[in-house]
Amino acid sequence: MSNVSVIILAAGQGSRMKSALPKVLHPIAGKALVQHVIDAAYQLKVNKIIGVYGHGGDIVPKTINDEKVTWVVQAEQLGTGHAVDQAMPEVEDSDIALILYGDVPLIKTETLLQLIENAKQDFALLTVHLDDPSGYGRIVRNSAGQVERIVEDKDSSDEEKQITEINTGILAVNAGELRSWLKRLDNSNAQGEYYLTDVIAMAVNDGMVVKTVHPETEEEVLGVNSRMQLAELESFYQLSKAECLMEQGVTVIDPTRLDIRGNVTVGRDVTLDINVILEGAVIIGDNVSIGANCVIKNTTIESGVVIQPMSCIDDAFIGTNCKVGPFARIRPGTRLAADAHVGNFVEIKNSNINQGSKINHLSYIGDTDMGTGVNIGAGTITCNYDGANKYRTVIGDNVFIGSDTQLVAPIKIGDGATIGAGSTITKDTPEYELTLTRAKQTSIKGWQRPTKDNE
């Protein structure tokens, strides 16, 4: 929609958040409130996105760090009308101006498309009916049901306070018309501010019809002004994501205890236990089971994988029918081929583990290329860092590494080799032979275990 310019108001302090961080940078689903709004605007494919910031200086544009968003400052906090006016030099008169809010994160693209469609001919306003409209501007209609004006809560009469239809602040209208109304605003109200809502009455007086659009749910247009409201919208967002997954055939053991913080693609017959967190881009194949309290980030999990509880997987690839965990940590750059096993208290980083290899207990495998059918004993460590540089370990096919072994990189373990338990290996080892390093075992006669001194 090349004729639409989006203005996002993100200048508020949010004093009720009790935070040094600007309100719009507080997260829902791991993403700043204002970023949710920017992402919704991107889906519209608009001409321009202008963000208006104020409180906290330029921390908002610096944090968002998006070159496609034009940022303007509202140096003085003089109301929503004043804030929009700061952005208008960036908007062409022929555009439709779409006004959004950086603290209203769950607005849907479908709702905005309805607004834009209505704004092609009329003034489009997003309203919603609330059981408790306290604190919101009320929509005042005439006897014919047409919108006449908006009255702010603090300026409303007792009769007007009974109105349940409220203004969300989100609107779309011809930018040239909006520019002319903004110039006519005054601040003769209880707050001493320039209200954007006053342009509604101006539009009506100029003969423009105000068309109202309603969101699917009220949560879509609720703003965040406190930590409680932030938590409430987080819960709504997460529940909606869980319901979406269940509609796709996923078994979610408890929908209230699943966190989605990115984009998740799922296959059939997936099971997600309680307190699973899925972050970033996560792809899950068919018949995958993810146990309780797992954190999966930017990872592809192929079909038939079982991830046991308490496992963390970040920026990795998990091949078909692998078994991971419990208490496993798979770090960035790791690829597990089909049928690999990674057990409890195993950490793997930047490594390729080939088909059928097993690392079942208490091991660290870093910067390693491991062949097929390898068995890594408990307590094995690849010593990949010398304090300044990192080096790789290469382990051939069908290798057996005994427990409590250190492999000091750079090193290559030949195909079929066996490394005796308790060894520190510093040189390449031959194929199909036993290699070990052990000191002579000695027993000292007459030795006595130390005892505590009497105090």
C-alpha positions as CSV (number, residue, x, y, z in Angstrom):
1,M,0.0,0.0,0.0
2,S,2.3,2.7,-1.3
3,N,-0.1,5.5,-0.4
4,V,-0.2,4.8,3.3
5,S,2.1,6.3,5.9
6,V,2.1,4.9,9.4
7,I,2.7,7.1,12.4
8,I,3.6,5.2,15.6
9,L,3.4,7.2,18.8
10,A,6.1,6.0,21.1
11,A,7.0,9.0,23.2
12,G,5.2,8.3,26.5
13,Q,7.1,7.8,29.7
14,G,4.9,5.1,31.2
15,S,5.4,6.3,34.8
16,R,3.2,3.5,36.1
17,M,5.7,0.9,34.9
18,K,8.2,2.2,37.6
19,S,11.1,1.7,35.2
20,A,14.0,3.6,33.7
21,L,13.3,1.8,30.4
22,P,10.8,3.6,28.1
23,K,7.5,1.8,28.2
24,V,7.4,0.9,24.5
25,L,10.7,-1.1,25.0
26,H,9.2,-3.5,27.6
27,P,8.8,-6.9,26.0
28,I,5.9,-9.2,25.1
29,A,7.0,-12.6,23.9
30,G,10.6,-11.5,24.0
31,K,10.0,-8.6,21.6
32,A,9.6,-4.9,22.5
33,L,6.0,-3.6,22.5
34,V,6.8,-1.1,19.7
35,Q,8.5,-3.7,17.6
36,H,5.2,-5.7,17.5
37,V,3.6,-2.6,16.1
38,I,6.3,-2.0,13.6
39,D,6.1,-5.6,12.4
40,A,2.3,-5.2,11.9
41,A,2.9,-2.1,9.8
42,Y,5.5,-4.0,7.7
43,Q,2.8,-6.6,6.8
44,L,0.8,-3.8,5.3
45,K,3.6,-2.9,2.9
46,V,3.1,0.8,3.5
47,N,4.9,3.8,1.9
48,K,6.6,4.9,5.1
49,I,6.8,4.2,8.9
50,I,7.4,7.1,11.2
51,G,8.1,6.6,14.9
52,V,7.6,9.5,17.4
53,Y,9.9,9.2,20.4
54,G,10.4,11.4,23.4
55,H,10.9,10.0,26.9
56,G,14.3,8.4,27.4
57,G,16.0,10.3,24.6
58,D,17.0,8.3,21.6
59,I,17.2,5.0,23.4
60,V,14.0,3.9,21.5
61,P,15.3,4.3,17.9
62,K,18.7,3.1,19.0
63,T,17.3,-0.1,20.5
64,I,14.9,-0.8,17.5
65,N,17.8,0.0,15.1
66,D,15.7,-0.2,12.0
67,E,16.9,1.9,9.1
68,K,13.5,1.6,7.4
69,V,11.7,3.5,10.2
70,T,12.0,7.3,10.2
71,W,12.2,8.6,13.8
72,V,11.2,12.1,14.9
73,V,11.4,13.5,18.4
74,Q,8.6,15.0,20.5
75,A,10.7,17.2,22.7
76,E,7.8,18.3,24.9
77,Q,5.0,16.0,25.9
78,L,2.1,18.1,24.9
79,G,-0.4,15.4,24.0
80,T,-1.2,13.0,21.2
81,G,-2.3,15.7,18.7
82,H,1.1,17.4,19.2
83,A,2.9,14.1,18.8
84,V,1.2,13.3,15.5
85,D,2.0,16.9,14.3
86,Q,5.7,16.2,14.8
87,A,5.5,13.4,12.2
88,M,3.5,15.2,9.6
89,P,6.4,16.8,7.8
90,E,7.4,13.3,6.8
91,V,3.9,12.5,5.3
92,E,2.6,13.5,1.8
93,D,-0.9,15.2,1.7
94,S,-2.1,12.5,-0.7
95,D,-1.3,9.7,1.7
96,I,-3.6,8.0,4.1
97,A,-2.2,8.6,7.5
98,L,-2.6,5.5,9.8
99,I,-2.0,6.4,13.5
100,L,-0.8,3.5,15.7
101,Y,0.5,3.4,19.3
102,G,3.8,1.8,20.4
103,D,2.2,0.5,23.6
104,V,-0.6,-1.3,21.8
105,P,1.3,-4.4,20.6
106,L,-1.4,-6.9,19.6
107,I,-3.1,-5.0,16.8
108,K,-3.8,-7.3,13.9
109,T,-3.0,-6.6,10.3
110,E,-6.5,-7.7,9.2
111,T,-8.0,-5.0,11.4
112,L,-5.7,-2.3,10.0
113,L,-6.6,-3.4,6.5
114,Q,-10.3,-2.7,7.3
115,L,-9.4,0.8,8.6
116,I,-7.3,1.6,5.5
117,E,-10.1,0.5,3.2
118,N,-12.6,2.7,5.0
119,A,-10.2,5.6,5.0
120,K,-10.1,5.7,1.2
121,Q,-13.4,7.7,1.2
122,D,-14.1,8.5,4.9
123,F,-12.6,9.0,8.3
124,A,-11.9,5.5,9.7
125,L,-11.8,5.1,13.5
126,L,-11.2,1.9,15.5
127,T,-13.5,1.6,18.5
128,V,-14.4,-1.1,20.9
129,H,-17.1,-1.8,23.6
130,L,-15.8,-2.4,27.1
131,D,-17.6,-3.6,30.2
132,D,-15.6,-1.1,32.1
133,P,-14.8,1.9,30.0
134,S,-13.2,3.9,32.8
135,G,-10.2,6.0,31.8
136,Y,-11.0,5.9,28.1
137,G,-12.4,8.5,25.7
138,R,-16.1,7.8,24.9
139,I,-17.6,7.7,21.4
140,V,-20.5,10.2,21.3
141,R,-23.0,9.5,18.6
142,N,-26.0,11.5,17.4
143,S,-29.6,10.2,17.3
144,A,-28.9,8.6,13.9
145,G,-26.1,6.6,15.3
146,Q,-23.3,8.6,13.5
147,V,-20.1,9.5,15.4
148,E,-20.1,13.2,16.4
149,R,-17.1,13.5,18.6
150,I,-14.9,11.9,21.3
151,V,-14.9,13.1,24.9
152,E,-12.0,12.2,27.2
153,D,-12.8,10.5,30.4
154,K,-11.7,13.4,32.6
155,D,-13.7,15.8,30.5
156,S,-16.9,13.7,30.3
157,S,-20.2,14.3,32.0
158,D,-21.9,11.7,34.2
159,E,-24.1,10.8,31.3
160,E,-21.2,10.4,28.9
161,K,-19.4,8.2,31.4
162,Q,-22.1,5.6,30.9
163,I,-21.1,5.1,27.2
164,T,-19.3,1.8,26.8
165,E,-18.0,2.4,23.3
166,I,-14.5,3.8,23.6
167,N,-11.9,5.3,21.4
168,T,-8.8,3.2,20.8
169,G,-6.9,6.1,19.4
170,I,-6.1,4.1,16.2
171,L,-7.4,5.8,13.1
172,A,-6.8,6.3,9.4
173,V,-7.6,9.4,7.3
174,N,-6.3,11.5,4.4
175,A,-3.1,13.1,5.5
176,G,-3.8,16.5,4.0
177,E,-7.1,16.7,5.9
178,L,-5.5,15.6,9.1
179,R,-2.7,18.2,8.7
180,S,-5.3,21.0,8.5
181,W,-7.2,19.8,11.6
182,L,-4.0,19.4,13.7
183,K,-3.2,23.1,13.1
184,R,-6.6,24.0,14.6
185,L,-6.2,22.1,17.8
186,D,-6.1,23.8,21.2
187,N,-5.3,22.7,24.7
188,S,-8.4,24.0,26.6
189,N,-9.1,20.8,28.5
190,A,-8.5,19.2,31.9
191,Q,-5.1,18.0,30.9
192,G,-3.9,21.1,29.1
193,E,-2.9,18.9,26.2
194,Y,-3.5,18.9,22.4
195,Y,-5.8,15.9,22.0
196,L,-5.8,14.0,18.7
197,T,-9.3,13.0,19.5
198,D,-10.5,16.5,18.9
199,V,-10.0,16.1,15.2
200,I,-13.1,13.8,15.1
201,A,-15.4,16.7,15.8
202,M,-13.6,18.8,13.2
203,A,-13.9,16.1,10.6
204,V,-17.7,15.9,11.3
205,N,-18.0,19.7,11.1
206,D,-16.3,19.6,7.7
207,G,-18.9,17.1,6.5
208,M,-16.8,14.0,6.6
209,V,-18.4,10.7,7.7
210,V,-16.6,8.8,10.5
211,K,-16.7,5.1,9.9
212,T,-16.0,2.8,12.8
213,V,-14.2,-0.5,12.7
214,H,-14.2,-3.0,15.6
215,P,-11.4,-5.5,16.5
216,E,-12.0,-9.2,16.9
217,T,-11.1,-9.1,20.6
218,E,-10.6,-6.2,23.0
219,E,-7.1,-7.4,23.8
220,E,-6.1,-6.5,20.3
221,V,-6.4,-2.8,21.2
222,L,-5.5,-2.7,24.9
223,G,-2.5,-0.6,25.8
224,V,0.2,-1.3,28.4
225,N,0.5,1.2,31.2
226,S,1.6,-1.1,34.1
227,R,3.4,-4.3,34.8
228,M,0.1,-6.0,35.5
229,Q,-1.3,-5.0,32.1
230,L,2.0,-6.2,30.5
231,A,1.5,-9.6,32.2
232,E,-2.1,-9.8,31.2
233,L,-1.4,-9.2,27.5
234,E,1.6,-11.6,27.6
235,S,-0.8,-14.3,28.9
236,F,-3.4,-13.5,26.2
237,Y,-0.7,-13.6,23.5
238,Q,0.7,-16.9,24.7
239,L,-2.6,-18.6,25.1
240,S,-3.6,-17.5,21.5
241,K,-0.3,-18.9,20.2
242,A,-0.9,-22.2,22.1
243,E,-4.4,-22.4,20.7
244,C,-3.1,-21.9,17.1
245,L,-0.6,-24.8,17.6
246,M,-3.4,-27.0,18.9
247,E,-5.5,-26.2,15.9
248,Q,-2.6,-27.5,13.8
249,G,-2.6,-30.8,15.7
250,V,-0.1,-30.2,18.4
251,T,-0.7,-31.7,21.8
252,V,0.0,-28.9,24.4
253,I,-0.1,-30.4,27.8
254,D,-1.0,-27.1,29.5
255,P,-1.7,-24.2,27.1
256,T,-1.2,-21.7,30.0
257,R,2.4,-22.9,30.4
258,L,3.9,-22.6,26.9
259,D,5.9,-19.6,25.7
260,I,6.2,-18.7,22.0
261,R,8.8,-16.0,21.4
262,G,9.2,-16.2,17.7
263,N,7.9,-18.1,14.7
264,V,7.2,-21.8,15.1
265,T,6.5,-24.3,12.3
266,V,5.2,-27.7,13.3
267,G,4.5,-31.1,11.8
268,R,1.9,-33.6,12.9
269,D,1.6,-35.3,16.3
270,V,4.0,-33.1,18.1
271,T,3.8,-33.0,21.9
272,L,4.9,-30.1,24.1
273,D,5.0,-30.6,27.8
274,I,4.8,-27.8,30.4
275,N,7.0,-24.8,30.6
276,V,8.5,-25.2,27.1
277,I,9.9,-22.0,25.6
278,L,10.3,-21.7,21.8
279,E,12.3,-18.7,20.7
280,G,13.2,-17.3,17.3
281,A,12.7,-19.5,14.2
282,V,11.9,-23.0,15.4
283,I,10.9,-25.8,13.0
284,I,9.6,-29.0,14.5
285,G,8.9,-32.1,12.4
286,D,6.4,-34.9,12.8
287,N,6.1,-37.1,16.0
288,V,8.5,-34.9,18.0
289,S,8.2,-34.9,21.8
290,I,9.6,-32.0,23.9
291,G,9.7,-32.6,27.6
292,A,9.0,-30.2,30.5
293,N,11.1,-27.1,31.0
294,C,13.0,-27.1,27.7
295,V,14.2,-24.0,25.9
296,I,14.5,-24.3,22.1
297,K,15.9,-21.4,20.1
298,N,16.5,-20.9,16.4
299,T,16.6,-24.7,15.9
300,T,15.3,-27.3,13.4
301,I,14.1,-30.5,14.9
302,E,13.4,-33.3,12.4
303,S,10.8,-36.1,12.8
304,G,10.8,-38.6,15.6
305,V,13.1,-36.7,17.9
306,V,12.6,-37.0,21.7
307,I,13.9,-34.1,23.8
308,Q,13.9,-35.0,27.5
309,P,13.1,-32.4,30.2
310,M,15.4,-29.6,31.3
311,S,17.3,-29.4,27.9
312,C,18.4,-26.2,26.2
313,I,19.0,-26.1,22.5
314,D,20.2,-23.0,20.7
315,D,20.9,-22.5,17.0
316,A,21.2,-26.1,16.2
317,F,20.0,-28.9,13.9
318,I,18.6,-32.1,15.4
319,G,18.3,-35.0,13.0
320,T,15.7,-37.7,12.6
321,N,15.0,-39.9,15.6
322,C,17.7,-38.3,17.9
323,K,17.4,-38.5,21.6
324,V,18.4,-35.5,23.7
325,G,18.5,-35.0,27.4
326,P,17.5,-34.8,30.1
327,F,19.6,-31.8,31.3
328,A,21.4,-31.5,27.9
329,R,22.8,-28.3,26.5
330,I,23.2,-28.0,22.7
331,R,24.9,-24.8,21.8
332,P,25.1,-22.8,18.5
333,G,26.7,-24.5,15.5
334,T,25.8,-28.0,16.5
335,R,24.4,-30.6,14.1
336,L,23.2,-34.0,15.2
337,A,22.7,-36.5,12.4
338,A,20.0,-39.2,12.6
339,D,19.8,-41.5,15.6
340,A,22.4,-39.6,17.6
341,H,22.0,-39.7,21.4
342,V,23.0,-36.9,23.8
343,G,22.3,-37.7,27.4
344,N,22.2,-36.0,30.8
345,F,24.6,-33.2,31.6
346,V,26.2,-33.2,28.2
347,E,27.2,-29.9,26.6
348,I,27.9,-29.7,22.8
349,K,29.0,-26.6,20.9
350,N,29.9,-26.0,17.3
351,S,30.2,-29.7,16.5
352,N,29.0,-32.2,13.9
353,I,27.8,-35.5,15.5
354,N,27.2,-38.1,12.8
355,Q,24.7,-40.9,12.6
356,G,24.2,-43.2,15.5
357,S,26.9,-41.7,17.7
358,K,26.3,-41.5,21.5
359,I,27.4,-39.0,24.1
360,N,25.3,-40.2,27.0
361,H,26.8,-38.8,30.3
362,L,28.6,-35.8,31.8
363,S,30.7,-34.7,28.8
364,Y,31.8,-31.6,26.9
365,I,32.2,-31.8,23.2
366,G,33.3,-28.5,21.5
367,D,34.6,-27.7,18.0
368,T,34.4,-31.4,17.1
369,D,33.7,-33.4,13.9
370,M,32.6,-36.8,15.1
371,G,32.0,-39.8,12.8
372,T,29.3,-42.5,12.8
373,G,28.8,-45.1,15.5
374,V,31.0,-43.3,18.1
375,N,30.6,-44.0,21.8
376,I,31.8,-41.3,24.2
377,G,32.3,-42.4,27.8
378,A,31.2,-40.3,30.8
379,G,33.3,-37.4,31.7
380,T,35.0,-37.0,28.3
381,I,36.2,-33.5,27.5
382,T,37.4,-32.1,24.2
383,C,40.0,-29.5,25.3
384,N,39.4,-27.1,22.4
385,Y,40.8,-23.8,23.9
386,D,44.3,-23.0,24.9
387,G,43.5,-19.7,26.5
388,A,43.9,-17.7,23.2
389,N,42.8,-19.8,20.3
390,K,40.3,-22.6,19.6
391,Y,41.1,-25.9,17.8
392,R,39.1,-28.7,16.4
393,T,39.0,-32.4,17.4
394,V,38.3,-35.0,14.7
395,I,37.0,-38.3,15.8
396,G,36.6,-41.1,13.2
397,D,33.9,-43.7,12.7
398,N,33.2,-46.4,15.3
399,V,35.5,-44.9,17.9
400,F,35.2,-45.8,21.6
401,I,36.3,-43.2,24.1
402,G,36.7,-44.4,27.6
403,S,35.4,-42.5,30.6
404,D,37.2,-39.5,32.1
405,T,39.2,-38.8,28.9
406,Q,40.6,-35.5,27.8
407,L,41.2,-35.0,24.0
408,V,43.6,-32.0,23.6
409,A,42.9,-30.3,20.3
410,P,44.1,-30.1,17.6
411,I,43.9,-33.8,17.4
412,K,42.6,-36.7,15.3
413,I,41.3,-40.0,16.6
414,G,41.5,-42.7,13.8
415,D,38.6,-44.9,12.7
416,G,37.9,-47.8,15.0
417,A,40.3,-46.5,17.7
418,T,39.7,-47.2,21.4
419,I,40.9,-44.7,24.0
420,G,41.4,-46.2,27.5
421,A,39.6,-44.6,30.4
422,G,41.3,-41.9,32.3
423,S,43.6,-40.9,29.4
424,T,44.8,-37.4,28.4
425,I,45.4,-37.7,24.6
426,T,47.7,-35.0,23.1
427,K,48.7,-36.7,19.8
428,D,46.8,-38.2,16.9
429,T,45.9,-41.9,17.5
430,P,46.1,-44.8,15.0
431,E,43.1,-46.6,13.6
432,Y,41.8,-49.8,15.3
433,E,44.3,-49.7,18.2
434,L,44.0,-49.1,21.9
435,T,45.7,-45.8,23.1
436,L,45.9,-44.9,26.7
437,T,47.9,-42.7,29.1
438,R,48.0,-43.8,32.8
439,A,50.5,-43.4,35.6
440,K,51.6,-46.5,37.5
441,Q,49.1,-47.4,40.2
442,T,50.7,-47.3,43.7
443,S,49.3,-48.1,47.1
444,I,51.1,-46.5,50.1
445,K,51.2,-48.8,53.2
446,G,50.5,-47.2,56.5
447,W,48.9,-44.1,55.1
448,Q,46.2,-42.7,57.3
449,R,43.4,-40.4,56.3
450,P,43.7,-36.9,57.8
451,T,41.4,-36.0,60.8
452,K,40.1,-32.7,62.0
453,D,42.1,-31.0,64.7
454,N,40.2,-30.8,68.0
455,E,39.3,-27.2,68.8
